[in-house]
Amino acid sequence: MKTFSIKTVGCKVNQYESQQIRQHLEGLGWSQARPAEQSRLIVINTCCVTHTATVKSRQSIRRAIKANPDAQVVVCGCLTAVNTGELNNLGTQNIHLITNRNNLVPTLNQITGNIPSAGNNPAQEQPDIEIKAGNGCQIKNNYPNLPFLSLLTSFDGQTRAFLKVQDGCDGCCSYCIIPKTRPKVGSKEASDVLKEAQALVNAGHKEIVITGIFLGAFGQDTVLRKKWPGQQNDKLPELLEKLAKIPNLARIRLSSLEPADVTERLLDCFCNNTNIMPHLHLSIQSGSDNVLKKMCRQYRRADILEKIGLIKRRLDRPAITCDLIVGFPGETDEDFEQTVMLARQAGFAKMHIFNFSPRLDTAAANIRPAVKPAVAKKRSQILQKLDAELGFQFRQQFEGCEEIILTETVNGSTSSPQDGSVSGRCRRYFYVQIENPDKSITRNQLVKVRLLKNTNKFMTAEVLSEAQEV
C-alpha cells in the first residue's frame, strides 16, 4: 500500500507545513499509515531553534529508521536548512536530506512516483528536478518557503487549524538561528489567506490560529521596523478585519507577536470583532534592558510595560501570555530579578520558559560569561513556580462567570485526566473541564458553560441548560 507518516518537531509554522505535506501526498493517492510503523514513506519535519529541538529531531529520525528500516525517510525543515553538523553520521542509505526547501516537493514526487530500492539513495540532498507545466505543481515567488505546496483545505487531527500567512526573518537577534534557516521574508496575498480560511471553516474548523515566523511583519519585505513606512505596519490589522467577516468563522486567534506589533489599530480589530479572541502572546524573552540589548531585540522594558498597559486598557481582562529566556550569557541576578518583577507587574496568564540554548553561528554563542547550568536551572524553576501562581490568579477572576469553550478532548487528556470528562479551551485560552458532561457533547463543539472552580491547571465548569452549543 502507498502509505506515509509525518513527524513534526517545532512551532506552529512547522505544523502548518506538515499539513501541507500531508495534503500533497494524499493528492498523489497516498494515505496516512496507522500505525506509523507501517509507512513506506516517513517525513520528519525538523526544528533547530534550541538544542532540545535538535535532539528531538534526531531522535525522531533514528526511531523512524529503527521502526521501519525499509521505508524511505525524507528529512526536511529548519535543521536540514543549516549546516550545523548535527545530522552527520545518520547511518542509513534510505534517507533524503532536504537542504534546499525548493527541492522538497520534487523529491516527494520522485519518491512517490517510483520508490527506489534500499541502498540507492545515500543521505544527501536530492538534485534539482525541473517542474514542467501540467504536473500539478505551481511556483509562486511570493511564497519564499515550500513554494510548491498548495493552500490547505483541512487541518487533520486538530480542532483548531493553524494558518501560516507570513514566513522568514531577517532580524538580528543574537541568539536566534531562524534568519539562517528561513532568511527570505514574504507573505501570502490577502486573497489567498481568505480563500484558505474559508476552506478550513468549510472543513469544520471553528477556530483558526493565524501564524507566521514574524507575524507582525505580514505584508512587509523585512522584519526591521526602522525600514517600515512610519515604523508601523497596518497590514496585519487590515487582514484581520477581512478574516473576521468570513461566515461561520467563530474564533480567530493570533500566534506570537512582538510588543511593538501591538498598536491601537490592531486592538481596534479586537474591540470591533467578537470572534477575535482576547488573547495576545508576546515574544518578550527578558525583562532586563541589559539582556534585551545583548539580544538585539527591537524594544526595551519600558516598551513592554507600555504595550501591556495599552492591552489592558482596551480589552476586557485579556489573557497575555509570553515567551521568556533564562540564563542568557551575562544575565546577572539583578537582570533576572527585573524579569521576575516584570512578570508580576504584567500578571501573565501563562509563561513559556526556555533555558538559553547556544546555536552554532549565532552571536550569542560567543558572548561571555556564560551562565552556569545550575544557576539557569534554578532561575527556570523560580519562573515555573511564578507561572503557576500567576496563572491561578488570572483564572480566579472568572470563577462564576459564563464562558464558551471549544471542546478538544472527550474521555480524558493530559490536562483533564478523568475518564468520561470533556475539556477544551476558552476564549482566553486556559483549559476548562466540564463536570458531568452530557453524552451528546462531542469534540469540536462550542459549548456555553459556567466556570465553577479553579484548580492548579484548569477550571471546572457546568454546561448551562439553556444552550449546549452556540
Secondary structure, DSSP 8 states (H G I E B T S, - for coil): --EEEEEE-S-HHHHHHHHHHHHHHHHTT-EE-SSGGG-SEEEEEE--SSHHHHHHHHHHHHHHHHH-TTSEEEEEETGGGS--STT-----SEEEE--SGGGHHHHHHHHHHS---TTSEEEE--------TTSS----TT--SSTT----S--TT-SEEEEEEEE------TT--HHHHS---EE--HHHHHHHHHHHHHTT--EEEEEETTGGGTT-S-S-GGGSGGG---HHHHHHHHHTTSTT--EEEE--B-GGG--HHHHHHHHH-TTB-SEEEEEEE-S-HHHHHHHT-S--HHHHHHHHHHHHHHSSS-EEEEEEEE--TT--HHHHHHHHHHHHHHT-SEEEEEE----TT-GGGG-SS---HHHHHHHHHHHHHHHHHHHHHHHHTTTT-EEEEEEEEES--SSS-STT-EEEEETTS-EEEESS--TT--TT-EEEEEEEEE-SS-EEEEE-TT-S--
